[in-house]
Amino acid sequence: MKTLLVLSTLTVWLMASAPIASAADPKPYPLKTCAVSDDELGTMGKPYEFTHDGQQIKLCCKSCLKKFKADPAKFLSKLKSN
Ligand SMILES: [Zn+2]
C-alpha cells in the first residue's frame, strides 16, 4: 500500500508543478512518407496516424501497422536519421 501512496503523492506533485501536461503531446512526425513503406503519405488515401511512445507516427495505410508493430525500433530509427 505504501507504493500506492507514493504514486498518488507523485501524481499530485506532478500535476501541481506542471499544469500544462507537455508530456502528453506527442512529438510531431518528421517525414512526408510512410514510416514502413516509404510511400508518399496521402497517395493511398488518408494516412493512418497513431502515437507510439510519445512519438506521432503516420503510415500510408493501416496494413503497414502490422509491419510497424512487428519491429517498431527499426522504423523509429528512420525518424531519427532524418
Ligand atoms: Zn504504408
PDB file of the backbone (N, CA, C, O) and the ligand in Angstrom, with CONECT records:
HET     ZN  A 101       1
ATOM      1  N   MET A   1       0.824  -1.211   0.000  1.00  0.00           N
ATOM      2  CA  MET A   1       0.000   0.000   0.000  1.00  0.00           C
ATOM      3  C   MET A   1       0.857   1.258   0.000  1.00  0.00           C
ATOM      4  O   MET A   1       0.420   2.323  -0.438  1.00  0.00           O
ATOM      5  N   LYS A   2       2.100   1.119   0.505  1.00  0.00           N
ATOM      6  CA  LYS A   2       2.993   2.278   0.560  1.00  0.00           C
ATOM      7  C   LYS A   2       3.307   2.782  -0.856  1.00  0.00           C
ATOM      8  O   LYS A   2       3.404   3.985  -1.098  1.00  0.00           O
ATOM      9  N   THR A   3       3.461   1.838  -1.770  1.00  0.00           N
ATOM     10  CA  THR A   3       3.752   2.202  -3.155  1.00  0.00           C
ATOM     11  C   THR A   3       2.633   3.061  -3.733  1.00  0.00           C
ATOM     12  O   THR A   3       2.872   4.046  -4.432  1.00  0.00           O
ATOM     13  N   LEU A   4       1.417   2.661  -3.421  1.00  0.00           N
ATOM     14  CA  LEU A   4       0.266   3.391  -3.925  1.00  0.00           C
ATOM     15  C   LEU A   4       0.260   4.825  -3.418  1.00  0.00           C
ATOM     16  O   LEU A   4      -0.051   5.764  -4.151  1.00  0.00           O
ATOM     17  N   LEU A   5       0.610   4.968  -2.151  1.00  0.00           N
ATOM     18  CA  LEU A   5       0.642   6.299  -1.543  1.00  0.00           C
ATOM     19  C   LEU A   5       1.713   7.167  -2.213  1.00  0.00           C
ATOM     20  O   LEU A   5       1.481   8.339  -2.512  1.00  0.00           O
ATOM     21  N   VAL A   6       2.878   6.578  -2.439  1.00  0.00           N
ATOM     22  CA  VAL A   6       3.973   7.308  -3.091  1.00  0.00           C
ATOM     23  C   VAL A   6       3.548   7.717  -4.492  1.00  0.00           C
ATOM     24  O   VAL A   6       3.793   8.847  -4.914  1.00  0.00           O
ATOM     25  N   LEU A   7       2.910   6.796  -5.217  1.00  0.00           N
ATOM     26  CA  LEU A   7       2.480   7.086  -6.576  1.00  0.00           C
ATOM     27  C   LEU A   7       1.466   8.225  -6.619  1.00  0.00           C
ATOM     28  O   LEU A   7       1.561   9.124  -7.455  1.00  0.00           O
ATOM     29  N   SER A   8       0.496   8.178  -5.710  1.00  0.00           N
ATOM     30  CA  SER A   8      -0.518   9.218  -5.727  1.00  0.00           C
ATOM     31  C   SER A   8       0.059  10.561  -5.299  1.00  0.00           C
ATOM     32  O   SER A   8      -0.358  11.609  -5.793  1.00  0.00           O
ATOM     33  N   THR A   9       1.024  10.525  -4.373  1.00  0.00           N
ATOM     34  CA  THR A   9       1.701  11.760  -3.964  1.00  0.00           C
ATOM     35  C   THR A   9       2.473  12.341  -5.138  1.00  0.00           C
ATOM     36  O   THR A   9       2.441  13.548  -5.380  1.00  0.00           O
ATOM     37  N   LEU A  10       3.162  11.476  -5.860  1.00  0.00           N
ATOM     38  CA  LEU A  10       3.938  11.896  -7.019  1.00  0.00           C
ATOM     39  C   LEU A  10       3.024  12.486  -8.093  1.00  0.00           C
ATOM     40  O   LEU A  10       3.345  13.501  -8.711  1.00  0.00           O
ATOM     41  N   THR A  11       1.894  11.840  -8.300  1.00  0.00           N
ATOM     42  CA  THR A  11       0.946  12.313  -9.305  1.00  0.00           C
ATOM     43  C   THR A  11       0.445  13.709  -8.955  1.00  0.00           C
ATOM     44  O   THR A  11       0.357  14.580  -9.820  1.00  0.00           O
ATOM     45  N   VAL A  12       0.118  13.915  -7.683  1.00  0.00           N
ATOM     46  CA  VAL A  12      -0.357  15.224  -7.237  1.00  0.00           C
ATOM     47  C   VAL A  12       0.736  16.269  -7.427  1.00  0.00           C
ATOM     48  O   VAL A  12       0.478  17.387  -7.873  1.00  0.00           O
ATOM     49  N   TRP A  13       1.967  15.879  -7.077  1.00  0.00           N
ATOM     50  CA  TRP A  13       3.100  16.788  -7.214  1.00  0.00           C
ATOM     51  C   TRP A  13       3.325  17.162  -8.682  1.00  0.00           C
ATOM     52  O   TRP A  13       3.552  18.325  -9.013  1.00  0.00           O
ATOM     53  N   LEU A  14       3.257  16.148  -9.553  1.00  0.00           N
ATOM     54  CA  LEU A  14       3.467  16.392 -10.979  1.00  0.00           C
ATOM     55  C   LEU A  14       2.396  17.316 -11.550  1.00  0.00           C
ATOM     56  O   LEU A  14       2.685  18.216 -12.339  1.00  0.00           O
ATOM     57  N   MET A  15       1.159  17.074 -11.136  1.00  0.00           N
ATOM     58  CA  MET A  15       0.057  17.885 -11.641  1.00  0.00           C
ATOM     59  C   MET A  15       0.172  19.315 -11.142  1.00  0.00           C
ATOM     60  O   MET A  15      -0.176  20.260 -11.850  1.00  0.00           O
ATOM     61  N   ALA A  16       0.670  19.471  -9.900  1.00  0.00           N
ATOM     62  CA  ALA A  16       0.794  20.803  -9.321  1.00  0.00           C
ATOM     63  C   ALA A  16       1.937  21.582  -9.963  1.00  0.00           C
ATOM     64  O   ALA A  16       1.834  22.789 -10.183  1.00  0.00           O
ATOM     65  N   SER A  17       3.045  20.864 -10.264  1.00  0.00           N
ATOM     66  CA  SER A  17       4.216  21.561 -10.793  1.00  0.00           C
ATOM     67  C   SER A  17       4.134  21.760 -12.309  1.00  0.00           C
ATOM     68  O   SER A  17       4.812  22.629 -12.857  1.00  0.00           O
ATOM     69  N   ALA A  18       3.315  20.966 -12.981  1.00  0.00           N
ATOM     70  CA  ALA A  18       3.187  21.099 -14.431  1.00  0.00           C
ATOM     71  C   ALA A  18       1.715  21.179 -14.819  1.00  0.00           C
ATOM     72  O   ALA A  18       1.122  20.185 -15.237  1.00  0.00           O
ATOM     73  N   PRO A  19       1.131  22.363 -14.680  1.00  0.00           N
ATOM     74  CA  PRO A  19      -0.293  22.497 -15.010  1.00  0.00           C
ATOM     75  C   PRO A  19      -0.595  22.200 -16.474  1.00  0.00           C
ATOM     76  O   PRO A  19      -1.675  21.710 -16.804  1.00  0.00           O
ATOM     77  N   ILE A  20       0.372  22.502 -17.357  1.00  0.00           N
ATOM     78  CA  ILE A  20       0.188  22.150 -18.764  1.00  0.00           C
ATOM     79  C   ILE A  20       0.994  20.873 -19.017  1.00  0.00           C
ATOM     80  O   ILE A  20       2.224  20.895 -18.982  1.00  0.00           O
ATOM     81  N   ALA A  21       0.313  19.788 -19.266  1.00  0.00           N
ATOM     82  CA  ALA A  21       0.969  18.494 -19.420  1.00  0.00           C
ATOM     83  C   ALA A  21       1.608  18.385 -20.796  1.00  0.00           C
ATOM     84  O   ALA A  21       1.007  17.873 -21.740  1.00  0.00           O
ATOM     85  N   SER A  22       2.843  18.879 -20.891  1.00  0.00           N
ATOM     86  CA  SER A  22       3.514  18.839 -22.185  1.00  0.00           C
ATOM     87  C   SER A  22       3.930  17.420 -22.543  1.00  0.00           C
ATOM     88  O   SER A  22       4.120  17.112 -23.720  1.00  0.00           O
ATOM     89  N   ALA A  23       4.074  16.561 -21.558  1.00  0.00           N
ATOM     90  CA  ALA A  23       4.474  15.184 -21.816  1.00  0.00           C
ATOM     91  C   ALA A  23       3.397  14.426 -22.599  1.00  0.00           C
ATOM     92  O   ALA A  23       3.675  13.412 -23.240  1.00  0.00           O
ATOM     93  N   ALA A  24       2.182  14.930 -22.534  1.00  0.00           N
ATOM     94  CA  ALA A  24       1.087  14.260 -23.222  1.00  0.00           C
ATOM     95  C   ALA A  24       1.073  14.569 -24.714  1.00  0.00           C
ATOM     96  O   ALA A  24       0.426  13.869 -25.493  1.00  0.00           O
ATOM     97  N   ASP A  25       1.796  15.628 -25.111  1.00  0.00           N
ATOM     98  CA  ASP A  25       1.820  15.981 -26.530  1.00  0.00           C
ATOM     99  C   ASP A  25       2.854  15.136 -27.259  1.00  0.00           C
ATOM    100  O   ASP A  25       4.032  15.169 -26.903  1.00  0.00           O
ATOM    101  N   PRO A  26       2.445  14.385 -28.266  1.00  0.00           N
ATOM    102  CA  PRO A  26       3.417  13.573 -28.993  1.00  0.00           C
ATOM    103  C   PRO A  26       4.348  14.429 -29.845  1.00  0.00           C
ATOM    104  O   PRO A  26       3.979  15.515 -30.290  1.00  0.00           O
ATOM    105  N   LYS A  27       5.558  13.924 -30.065  1.00  0.00           N
ATOM    106  CA  LYS A  27       6.475  14.605 -30.979  1.00  0.00           C
ATOM    107  C   LYS A  27       5.901  14.494 -32.383  1.00  0.00           C
ATOM    108  O   LYS A  27       5.448  13.419 -32.774  1.00  0.00           O
ATOM    109  N   PRO A  28       5.910  15.578 -33.149  1.00  0.00           N
ATOM    110  CA  PRO A  28       5.322  15.505 -34.484  1.00  0.00           C
ATOM    111  C   PRO A  28       6.126  14.597 -35.416  1.00  0.00           C
ATOM    112  O   PRO A  28       7.349  14.496 -35.317  1.00  0.00           O
ATOM    113  N   TYR A  29       5.414  13.955 -36.303  1.00  0.00           N
ATOM    114  CA  TYR A  29       6.041  13.054 -37.262  1.00  0.00           C
ATOM    115  C   TYR A  29       6.863  13.870 -38.276  1.00  0.00           C
ATOM    116  O   TYR A  29       6.313  14.759 -38.927  1.00  0.00           O
ATOM    117  N   PRO A  30       8.166  13.584 -38.423  1.00  0.00           N
ATOM    118  CA  PRO A  30       9.031  14.451 -39.229  1.00  0.00           C
ATOM    119  C   PRO A  30       9.031  14.162 -40.732  1.00  0.00           C
ATOM    120  O   PRO A  30       9.546  14.964 -41.512  1.00  0.00           O
ATOM    121  N   LEU A  31       8.472  13.048 -41.141  1.00  0.00           N
ATOM    122  CA  LEU A  31       8.564  12.653 -42.556  1.00  0.00           C
ATOM    123  C   LEU A  31       7.283  12.941 -43.330  1.00  0.00           C
ATOM    124  O   LEU A  31       6.212  13.121 -42.751  1.00  0.00           O
ATOM    125  N   LYS A  32       7.421  12.981 -44.658  1.00  0.00           N
ATOM    126  CA  LYS A  32       6.243  13.124 -45.514  1.00  0.00           C
ATOM    127  C   LYS A  32       5.929  11.798 -46.191  1.00  0.00           C
ATOM    128  O   LYS A  32       5.104  11.709 -47.100  1.00  0.00           O
ATOM    129  N   THR A  33       6.627  10.766 -45.706  1.00  0.00           N
ATOM    130  CA  THR A  33       6.442   9.435 -46.270  1.00  0.00           C
ATOM    131  C   THR A  33       6.057   8.441 -45.177  1.00  0.00           C
ATOM    132  O   THR A  33       6.271   8.697 -43.992  1.00  0.00           O
ATOM    133  N   CYS A  34       5.497   7.323 -45.578  1.00  0.00           N
ATOM    134  CA  CYS A  34       5.121   6.260 -44.655  1.00  0.00           C
ATOM    135  C   CYS A  34       6.365   5.706 -43.966  1.00  0.00           C
ATOM    136  O   CYS A  34       7.356   5.399 -44.629  1.00  0.00           O
ATOM    137  N   ALA A  35       6.321   5.578 -42.649  1.00  0.00           N
ATOM    138  CA  ALA A  35       7.479   5.086 -41.883  1.00  0.00           C
ATOM    139  C   ALA A  35       7.856   3.667 -42.285  1.00  0.00           C
ATOM    140  O   ALA A  35       9.015   3.275 -42.151  1.00  0.00           O
ATOM    141  N   VAL A  36       6.897   2.894 -42.772  1.00  0.00           N
ATOM    142  CA  VAL A  36       7.152   1.497 -43.101  1.00  0.00           C
ATOM    143  C   VAL A  36       7.533   1.322 -44.568  1.00  0.00           C
ATOM    144  O   VAL A  36       8.580   0.750 -44.873  1.00  0.00           O
ATOM    145  N   SER A  37       6.694   1.810 -45.474  1.00  0.00           N
ATOM    146  CA  SER A  37       6.894   1.524 -46.895  1.00  0.00           C
ATOM    147  C   SER A  37       7.612   2.626 -47.651  1.00  0.00           C
ATOM    148  O   SER A  37       8.000   2.425 -48.802  1.00  0.00           O
ATOM    149  N   ASP A  38       7.803   3.801 -47.027  1.00  0.00           N
ATOM    150  CA  ASP A  38       8.423   4.971 -47.657  1.00  0.00           C
ATOM    151  C   ASP A  38       7.577   5.559 -48.788  1.00  0.00           C
ATOM    152  O   ASP A  38       8.057   6.401 -49.546  1.00  0.00           O
ATOM    153  N   ASP A  39       6.342   5.127 -48.903  1.00  0.00           N
ATOM    154  CA  ASP A  39       5.455   5.720 -49.903  1.00  0.00           C
ATOM    155  C   ASP A  39       5.012   7.091 -49.417  1.00  0.00           C
ATOM    156  O   ASP A  39       4.885   7.323 -48.215  1.00  0.00           O
ATOM    157  N   GLU A  40       4.778   7.997 -50.361  1.00  0.00           N
ATOM    158  CA  GLU A  40       4.341   9.332 -50.001  1.00  0.00           C
ATOM    159  C   GLU A  40       2.969   9.263 -49.333  1.00  0.00           C
ATOM    160  O   GLU A  40       2.064   8.577 -49.809  1.00  0.00           O
ATOM    161  N   LEU A  41       2.835   9.982 -48.230  1.00  0.00           N
ATOM    162  CA  LEU A  41       1.569   9.952 -47.492  1.00  0.00           C
ATOM    163  C   LEU A  41       0.476  10.626 -48.298  1.00  0.00           C
ATOM    164  O   LEU A  41       0.714  11.641 -48.951  1.00  0.00           O
ATOM    165  N   GLY A  42      -0.708  10.068 -48.253  1.00  0.00           N
ATOM    166  CA  GLY A  42      -1.855  10.659 -48.926  1.00  0.00           C
ATOM    167  C   GLY A  42      -2.125  10.082 -50.306  1.00  0.00           C
ATOM    168  O   GLY A  42      -3.211  10.267 -50.857  1.00  0.00           O
ATOM    169  N   THR A  43      -1.132   9.375 -50.875  1.00  0.00           N
ATOM    170  CA  THR A  43      -1.327   8.834 -52.216  1.00  0.00           C
ATOM    171  C   THR A  43      -2.226   7.601 -52.204  1.00  0.00           C
ATOM    172  O   THR A  43      -2.795   7.225 -53.229  1.00  0.00           O
ATOM    173  N   MET A  44      -2.345   6.980 -51.039  1.00  0.00           N
ATOM    174  CA  MET A  44      -3.188   5.786 -50.942  1.00  0.00           C
ATOM    175  C   MET A  44      -4.383   6.049 -50.034  1.00  0.00           C
ATOM    176  O   MET A  44      -4.881   5.151 -49.355  1.00  0.00           O
ATOM    177  N   GLY A  45      -4.834   7.308 -50.039  1.00  0.00           N
ATOM    178  CA  GLY A  45      -5.936   7.674 -49.153  1.00  0.00           C
ATOM    179  C   GLY A  45      -5.418   8.365 -47.917  1.00  0.00           C
ATOM    180  O   GLY A  45      -4.259   8.774 -47.844  1.00  0.00           O
ATOM    181  N   LYS A  46      -6.303   8.486 -46.944  1.00  0.00           N
ATOM    182  CA  LYS A  46      -5.947   9.192 -45.714  1.00  0.00           C
ATOM    183  C   LYS A  46      -4.851   8.435 -44.973  1.00  0.00           C
ATOM    184  O   LYS A  46      -4.966   7.225 -44.779  1.00  0.00           O
ATOM    185  N   PRO A  47      -3.779   9.134 -44.551  1.00  0.00           N
ATOM    186  CA  PRO A  47      -2.733   8.454 -43.777  1.00  0.00           C
ATOM    187  C   PRO A  47      -3.281   7.912 -42.461  1.00  0.00           C
ATOM    188  O   PRO A  47      -4.191   8.486 -41.865  1.00  0.00           O
ATOM    189  N   TYR A  48      -2.708   6.798 -42.026  1.00  0.00           N
ATOM    190  CA  TYR A  48      -3.094   6.224 -40.744  1.00  0.00           C
ATOM    191  C   TYR A  48      -2.166   6.802 -39.680  1.00  0.00           C
ATOM    192  O   TYR A  48      -0.952   6.603 -39.737  1.00  0.00           O
ATOM    193  N   GLU A  49      -2.736   7.516 -38.709  1.00  0.00           N
ATOM    194  CA  GLU A  49      -1.923   8.182 -37.683  1.00  0.00           C
ATOM    195  C   GLU A  49      -2.144   7.567 -36.313  1.00  0.00           C
ATOM    196  O   GLU A  49      -3.266   7.217 -35.948  1.00  0.00           O
ATOM    197  N   PHE A  50      -1.066   7.440 -35.563  1.00  0.00           N
ATOM    198  CA  PHE A  50      -1.180   6.996 -34.175  1.00  0.00           C
ATOM    199  C   PHE A  50       0.048   7.479 -33.406  1.00  0.00           C
ATOM    200  O   PHE A  50       0.971   8.044 -33.994  1.00  0.00           O
ATOM    201  N   THR A  51       0.058   7.261 -32.112  1.00  0.00           N
ATOM    202  CA  THR A  51       1.178   7.685 -31.276  1.00  0.00           C
ATOM    203  C   THR A  51       1.854   6.466 -30.677  1.00  0.00           C
ATOM    204  O   THR A  51       1.191   5.592 -30.120  1.00  0.00           O
ATOM    205  N   HIS A  52       3.172   6.408 -30.792  1.00  0.00           N
ATOM    206  CA  HIS A  52       3.953   5.310 -30.236  1.00  0.00           C
ATOM    207  C   HIS A  52       5.001   5.894 -29.309  1.00  0.00           C
ATOM    208  O   HIS A  52       5.895   6.610 -29.762  1.00  0.00           O
ATOM    209  N   ASP A  53       4.909   5.600 -28.008  1.00  0.00           N
ATOM    210  CA  ASP A  53       5.873   6.101 -27.018  1.00  0.00           C
ATOM    211  C   ASP A  53       6.089   7.605 -27.114  1.00  0.00           C
ATOM    212  O   ASP A  53       7.222   8.079 -27.029  1.00  0.00           O
ATOM    213  N   GLY A  54       5.008   8.355 -27.289  1.00  0.00           N
ATOM    214  CA  GLY A  54       5.121   9.813 -27.334  1.00  0.00           C
ATOM    215  C   GLY A  54       5.592  10.363 -28.668  1.00  0.00           C
ATOM    216  O   GLY A  54       5.842  11.561 -28.796  1.00  0.00           O
ATOM    217  N   GLN A  55       5.714   9.489 -29.666  1.00  0.00           N
ATOM    218  CA  GLN A  55       6.112   9.920 -30.999  1.00  0.00           C
ATOM    219  C   GLN A  55       4.940   9.689 -31.950  1.00  0.00           C
ATOM    220  O   GLN A  55       4.416   8.580 -32.055  1.00  0.00           O
ATOM    221  N   GLN A  56       4.542  10.752 -32.638  1.00  0.00           N
ATOM    222  CA  GLN A  56       3.483  10.588 -33.622  1.00  0.00           C
ATOM    223  C   GLN A  56       4.020   9.813 -34.826  1.00  0.00           C
ATOM    224  O   GLN A  56       5.121  10.077 -35.309  1.00  0.00           O
ATOM    225  N   ILE A  57       3.235   8.865 -35.295  1.00  0.00           N
ATOM    226  CA  ILE A  57       3.629   8.049 -36.445  1.00  0.00           C
ATOM    227  C   ILE A  57       2.539   8.154 -37.505  1.00  0.00           C
ATOM    228  O   ILE A  57       1.348   8.120 -37.196  1.00  0.00           O
ATOM    229  N   LYS A  58       2.965   8.283 -38.761  1.00  0.00           N
ATOM    230  CA  LYS A  58       1.995   8.278 -39.855  1.00  0.00           C
ATOM    231  C   LYS A  58       2.369   7.179 -40.839  1.00  0.00           C
ATOM    232  O   LYS A  58       3.528   7.036 -41.228  1.00  0.00           O
ATOM    233  N   LEU A  59       1.373   6.419 -41.226  1.00  0.00           N
ATOM    234  CA  LEU A  59       1.586   5.341 -42.187  1.00  0.00           C
ATOM    235  C   LEU A  59       0.663   5.568 -43.373  1.00  0.00           C
ATOM    236  O   LEU A  59      -0.400   6.172 -43.230  1.00  0.00           O
ATOM    237  N   CYS A  60       1.070   5.081 -44.555  1.00  0.00           N
ATOM    238  CA  CYS A  60       0.255   5.322 -45.747  1.00  0.00           C
ATOM    239  C   CYS A  60      -1.041   4.533 -45.681  1.00  0.00           C
ATOM    240  O   CYS A  60      -2.044   4.937 -46.269  1.00  0.00           O
ATOM    241  N   CYS A  61      -1.031   3.423 -44.978  1.00  0.00           N
ATOM    242  CA  CYS A  61      -2.229   2.601 -44.891  1.00  0.00           C
ATOM    243  C   CYS A  61      -2.173   1.765 -43.621  1.00  0.00           C
ATOM    244  O   CYS A  61      -1.116   1.573 -43.020  1.00  0.00           O
ATOM    245  N   LYS A  62      -3.337   1.276 -43.233  1.00  0.00           N
ATOM    246  CA  LYS A  62      -3.403   0.542 -41.970  1.00  0.00           C
ATOM    247  C   LYS A  62      -2.671  -0.799 -42.038  1.00  0.00           C
ATOM    248  O   LYS A  62      -2.291  -1.344 -41.002  1.00  0.00           O
ATOM    249  N   SER A  63      -2.474  -1.324 -43.215  1.00  0.00           N
ATOM    250  CA  SER A  63      -1.789  -2.615 -43.327  1.00  0.00           C
ATOM    251  C   SER A  63      -0.317  -2.498 -42.951  1.00  0.00           C
ATOM    252  O   SER A  63       0.319  -3.493 -42.605  1.00  0.00           O
ATOM    253  N   CYS A  64       0.229  -1.276 -43.018  1.00  0.00           N
ATOM    254  CA  CYS A  64       1.617  -1.060 -42.593  1.00  0.00           C
ATOM    255  C   CYS A  64       1.749  -1.149 -41.078  1.00  0.00           C
ATOM    256  O   CYS A  64       2.847  -1.342 -40.555  1.00  0.00           O
ATOM    257  N   LEU A  65       0.638  -1.011 -40.381  1.00  0.00           N
ATOM    258  CA  LEU A  65       0.679  -1.029 -38.923  1.00  0.00           C
ATOM    259  C   LEU A  65       1.205  -2.364 -38.396  1.00  0.00           C
ATOM    260  O   LEU A  65       1.971  -2.398 -37.432  1.00  0.00           O
ATOM    261  N   LYS A  66       0.796  -3.455 -39.026  1.00  0.00           N
ATOM    262  CA  LYS A  66       1.259  -4.786 -38.605  1.00  0.00           C
ATOM    263  C   LYS A  66       2.771  -4.883 -38.712  1.00  0.00           C
ATOM    264  O   LYS A  66       3.433  -5.413 -37.820  1.00  0.00           O
ATOM    265  N   LYS A  67       3.312  -4.369 -39.807  1.00  0.00           N
ATOM    266  CA  LYS A  67       4.763  -4.408 -40.003  1.00  0.00           C
ATOM    267  C   LYS A  67       5.454  -3.535 -38.980  1.00  0.00           C
ATOM    268  O   LYS A  67       6.506  -3.893 -38.449  1.00  0.00           O
ATOM    269  N   PHE A  68       4.852  -2.375 -38.704  1.00  0.00           N
ATOM    270  CA  PHE A  68       5.444  -1.477 -37.716  1.00  0.00           C
ATOM    271  C   PHE A  68       5.497  -2.138 -36.346  1.00  0.00           C
ATOM    272  O   PHE A  68       6.520  -2.092 -35.663  1.00  0.00           O
ATOM    273  N   LYS A  69       4.384  -2.756 -35.950  1.00  0.00           N
ATOM    274  CA  LYS A  69       4.300  -3.383 -34.624  1.00  0.00           C
ATOM    275  C   LYS A  69       5.255  -4.558 -34.505  1.00  0.00           C
ATOM    276  O   LYS A  69       5.702  -4.883 -33.405  1.00  0.00           O
ATOM    277  N   ALA A  70       5.572  -5.196 -35.619  1.00  0.00           N
ATOM    278  CA  ALA A  70       6.475  -6.341 -35.591  1.00  0.00           C
ATOM    279  C   ALA A  70       7.895  -5.920 -35.227  1.00  0.00           C
ATOM    280  O   ALA A  70       8.637  -6.690 -34.618  1.00  0.00           O
ATOM    281  N   ASP A  71       8.275  -4.688 -35.603  1.00  0.00           N
ATOM    282  CA  ASP A  71       9.637  -4.224 -35.328  1.00  0.00           C
ATOM    283  C   ASP A  71       9.668  -2.699 -35.230  1.00  0.00           C
ATOM    284  O   ASP A  71      10.237  -2.032 -36.095  1.00  0.00           O
ATOM    285  N   PRO A  72       9.056  -2.145 -34.177  1.00  0.00           N
ATOM    286  CA  PRO A  72       8.949  -0.683 -34.068  1.00  0.00           C
ATOM    287  C   PRO A  72      10.301   0.034 -34.085  1.00  0.00           C
ATOM    288  O   PRO A  72      10.428   1.103 -34.682  1.00  0.00           O
ATOM    289  N   ALA A  73      11.317  -0.555 -33.426  1.00  0.00           N
ATOM    290  CA  ALA A  73      12.618   0.113 -33.311  1.00  0.00           C
ATOM    291  C   ALA A  73      13.226   0.380 -34.683  1.00  0.00           C
ATOM    292  O   ALA A  73      13.841   1.422 -34.912  1.00  0.00           O
ATOM    293  N   LYS A  74      13.046  -0.575 -35.588  1.00  0.00           N
ATOM    294  CA  LYS A  74      13.590  -0.444 -36.939  1.00  0.00           C
ATOM    295  C   LYS A  74      13.020   0.787 -37.650  1.00  0.00           C
ATOM    296  O   LYS A  74      13.747   1.537 -38.301  1.00  0.00           O
ATOM    297  N   PHE A  75      11.709   0.976 -37.511  1.00  0.00           N
ATOM    298  CA  PHE A  75      11.068   2.084 -38.209  1.00  0.00           C
ATOM    299  C   PHE A  75      11.250   3.404 -37.473  1.00  0.00           C
ATOM    300  O   PHE A  75      11.290   4.470 -38.087  1.00  0.00           O
ATOM    301  N   LEU A  76      11.363   3.320 -36.134  1.00  0.00           N
ATOM    302  CA  LEU A  76      11.604   4.541 -35.355  1.00  0.00           C
ATOM    303  C   LEU A  76      12.987   5.111 -35.655  1.00  0.00           C
ATOM    304  O   LEU A  76      13.184   6.325 -35.610  1.00  0.00           O
ATOM    305  N   SER A  77      13.935   4.242 -35.959  1.00  0.00           N
ATOM    306  CA  SER A  77      15.292   4.718 -36.267  1.00  0.00           C
ATOM    307  C   SER A  77      15.292   5.543 -37.555  1.00  0.00           C
ATOM    308  O   SER A  77      16.135   6.425 -37.723  1.00  0.00           O
ATOM    309  N   LYS A  78      14.375   5.270 -38.445  1.00  0.00           N
ATOM    310  CA  LYS A  78      14.232   6.069 -39.671  1.00  0.00           C
ATOM    311  C   LYS A  78      13.912   7.519 -39.350  1.00  0.00           C
ATOM    312  O   LYS A  78      14.409   8.439 -40.000  1.00  0.00           O
ATOM    313  N   LEU A  79      13.070   7.708 -38.331  1.00  0.00           N
ATOM    314  CA  LEU A  79      12.651   9.062 -37.975  1.00  0.00           C
ATOM    315  C   LEU A  79      13.823   9.860 -37.438  1.00  0.00           C
ATOM    316  O   LEU A  79      13.924  11.066 -37.666  1.00  0.00           O
ATOM    317  N   LYS A  80      14.720   9.171 -36.713  1.00  0.00           N
ATOM    318  CA  LYS A  80      15.829   9.874 -36.089  1.00  0.00           C
ATOM    319  C   LYS A  80      16.894  10.256 -37.105  1.00  0.00           C
ATOM    320  O   LYS A  80      17.557  11.279 -36.943  1.00  0.00           O
ATOM    321  N   SER A  81      17.070   9.455 -38.149  1.00  0.00           N
ATOM    322  CA  SER A  81      18.115   9.735 -39.117  1.00  0.00           C
ATOM    323  C   SER A  81      17.740  10.881 -40.049  1.00  0.00           C
ATOM    324  O   SER A  81      18.581  11.365 -40.807  1.00  0.00           O
ATOM    325  N   ASN A  82      16.487  11.316 -39.998  1.00  0.00           N
ATOM    326  CA  ASN A  82      16.057  12.399 -40.881  1.00  0.00           C
ATOM    327  C   ASN A  82      15.981  13.730 -40.164  1.00  0.00           C
ATOM    328  O   ASN A  82      15.633  14.741 -40.774  1.00  0.00           O
TER     329      ASN A  82
HETATM  330 ZN    ZN A 101       2.459   2.238 -45.581  1.00  0.00          ZN2+
END
